Amino acid sequence: MPNENAWSVIAEPASNSLILGVDFPAAGRHEAGLDDLVRGMGTAWSGHGVLQTSPPPVRLSDRPSGDFYTDHWMRSGDWEKYEVVAVLGYCVGAVYAARIAERLAAVQGRMPQVVLFDAQLADLPLLASEMHKMIGQAAAVLSEQEAEDGRKRAVEIVATPSIGMAEAAEQMVELYRELATSGFRRIGLSESRCEEMVLLFESYMTWLSASSRIDPVAAWGGALGLTSADYAELEKAGATTVVNAATAAIGRRIPVETRHIDLLRDASTVRALLANTEF
């Protein structure tokens, strides 16, 4: 099996057939995860093992390339002993899924099916959007003024002329550190726990920043893309992170009438996969 430091097992393989999932799993997140999807698929995937990426520990100051992550996931494990039938990518994980699928095609002689769930490309507006999301989740420990100032500063960061993704991500982490220190101290959270949460946010910002250095277009050309109602609305509204992904030659796109937060757990997603995939 691939290295346990690089992959977590969602479903033990019953054979040499694998499905790989690319996501940034984190405790306490609100969005459904790949484990929810596997449960929803029931016996349809019982012949496959399902593995999910574990993002490696890396700091923004290391300025990792997109291939840093791919190398971490692909360097260990006797891949030639397995047949990877599909690579799934959720949100920005769709970008990394493209590179993993290309690597596997070189190893096993054929391209695995690439399935994307609300695929998006990381850009500066996405960094601000994710910061706004974190502020919303911390609303119980922040004053209204702190939350408002935080959202304003996030927008100002990404609007800075000529700022790059890595630099903007670093400033987002410092803003989050400032807000988290103030808010979590107020409720008596220990310094070590506060720092742990800041480091998790930094690792996520690093993941987003590094993905912007990957061009997924070639692999996305043969991919199946499932789009939630939320993301369809974002696309209509012109949200760049979604619009750019939608126009990056995703081979076939299917709308799913559910919210983004439920995309990986909704029965309509299961039906779409059963009707449109062959693994």
N, C-alpha and C positions, 0 to 999 in steps of 0.2 A: 504493500500500500504506500501511497505517497506520504511524505514526512508529516507527522502529526503537528509539527510546528507551523506548517504551511496550510494544512487543510483540517477542517473538522468534519466528522462523520455525522451526517443526518440520517442516512439509511445504510446499514451494513450491506456490502455487495454480496449477492447470492451467486454471482458468476464473475467473469472478468469484464463485464459491461458496466460502464460508469456514466453518470450524468454529473457535470460540474456546475456549480452555482457561484456567481461572482457578486458579492454584496459587501457592505460594510456593517456587519452585525454589531450591535451594541446593546447592552442591558438597558431596559427601560424605554427603548424607542417605541413610538406609537404605531409605526407602519408594520404590517404583517411581514413575516420573513419567509425564507425558503423552506423552513421546517413546517410552516403553515401550509405552504403549497404542496409539499410532499404528503402531508396528512390528507389534504383534500383530494389528491390524485388516487388515494386508496391503493387498490391492487394493480392499477394501470402501470405503475412503475416498479412493481414488486420484483421484476427480473433485473433491476439495475441497482447498483450502489449509488448513493448520492452524497457528494462531498461539497463542502462550501469553503471558500477562501477564508483564511485567517490573515488579516493585514499584518505585515511585519512591523516590529517597533522601529520607528524612524522619526527623526525630528525635521521640522521645516528648515532648520539651519544646515541640514545635510544636503538640501536641494536635490532630492532623488529624482531620477528620470522615471518615465512611465515604465521602462523596461526593468527598473530596479524591482518593482513589484512582480512583474511577470517572471523574472529570473528566480525570485524567491519561491514562487509557486511551482515552477516547472523544473527546478534543478534537482529535486529529490524525488525518489520513487522510480521504479522500473516501468516507465510509461509504455514501453514496447510490450509489456505483458498484459496490457488492458486495451479495451476498445472503448474510447470515449464517444458515445453516440450523440451527445448534445452538450452544449455550453450555454448556460442561462446567465443573463446579465440584468441586474435591477438598477435603474437610474444610471448613475455614472459608472456603476459596475458593468454596464453594457459596453463601455469603451474598453475596459480591461478584458472583457469576454472576447472581444474581437481579436486581440493580440494572442490570447491563450489559444483560441481556435486555430489561428494561423500556425502557431508553434506545433500544435497537435497534428495538423494536416501534414507537416513535414515529417513527423515521427511515424504516423500510422498510415500514411499514403492516401488518406481521404479526409475531407473537411467534415467535422462534426456539424450537426444542425445547430445553428445559432438562434436562440430565442431571446428577445429583448422585452423587458417589461418597463414601460414608461422611460424609454431611453432618453438620456440627456447628455449634453456636452457641458463640461465645466467652463465657465467664463466668470468675469468679474461680477456681473449681476447675481449669479448663483451664490457667490460667497456672501454677498449682502443678504440674500434671501435666507440662507442657512443661519446667518447671525440673527436675523429677525425671528426665525423659528426658535432658536435657543432662548432668546429673550422672552418669547411667549411662554415657553415651557417653564421659565424661572419666574413667571409673573408673581407667584405667591411669596417670593422672598425679595422682590425688587419693588421700590416705590414707583408710582406712576411717572415721576420725573426722571428717575434713573432709567426706566424702560424707554421713555421717549427720547432721552438724550442718547441712549445706546443705539437705538434705531437710526437716529439722525447721523451719528458718527459713522455707522456702518456704510450709509449711503455716501457720505463724504469721502471715506477711504477709497471706495471703488471709482469715485468720480475724480480722483487725483490725476492730473494729466501725466501720461506716460507711465503710470504705475503698472508693474507686472504682476502676474498671478501670485508668485511666491512672496513678493513683498507685501501685497495686499493681504494675503493669508496670514502673514506674520503679524500685521497690524490688527487683524481680526482676533487673533489669539490674545494679544495684549489687551484689547478691549474686553474680551470675554473674561480674562484673568481679573481685570479691574472690577467688573460687575459681579463676578462670582465671589471674589474676596469680600466685597461689601455685603452682598446678599446672604451668603452662606454663613459668614461670621454672625450675622444678625440672629440666625436660628441655632447658633452654637455648633455648627459643623466644624470638625477638627481641621487644622491646617493641612494635615496629610491627606485627608479625604478631599478637601477642596483642590489641592494640587493634582490629585488623581483625576479629578473631573476635568481640570484644565488640560492635562496631558492627553486625555481621551479626545477632547475637542481639537487639540493641536494635531493629533494623528489623523483625524478626519479631514482637517484643512490640508494636511500634507497629501492625503489620498486624492483630494479634489484637485489640488494644484498640479500634482505630477501627471494626472490623467490628461491635462490640457496639452501635453507633449506627445500624445498618441494620435495618430490618424486612423480611425476605425473604418473608413469608407469602404475599403475593398472587402473586408469581411462582412460588413453590414449589407452589402449588395445582395447576398443570398440569404439574409436573415428574415425571420418572422418577427414582427413587432406588435405587441399588444399594448394598446393605449387606453388608459382610464378616462372617464368622463372629465375629471379634473384637468388632466393634461391636454385633453382636446380643447378645453376652454382656454387654457394658457396659450395654446398654439394659435387659437383664434385671436387672442388678445395681443399676440406678437411677442411673447416672452422669448428672448433670444436663446436661452439655454435649451428650450424645447423646440422652437422653430428650426434652429440650426441642426438639431438632431433629426428632425422630421425630414429635412431636405437633404440629408447626408446619404441618400441612396439606400435607405432601408428597403429591402426587396419587396416585402409584402406587409401591409399594416392592417390590423383588425381592431376595431373599436370594441371596448368592453364597458358595459354600462354599470360601472361601479366607481367608487371613490379611489383615489390613489392609495390612501391608507389601507384599503381593503383589497387591493389588486391581487395580492398573493394568497388571499384566503377565500375569495369569492367563488361561488359555484359557477358563475358565468365564465370565469377564467379557466376553470377546469374543463368546461364544455368546449371552449375555444381551442384548448390544447388537444383534447381528444379528437376534435374534428379536423385539425390542421397540422398535426405532427404524426410521425410514423415511428417513433422510438418507444 
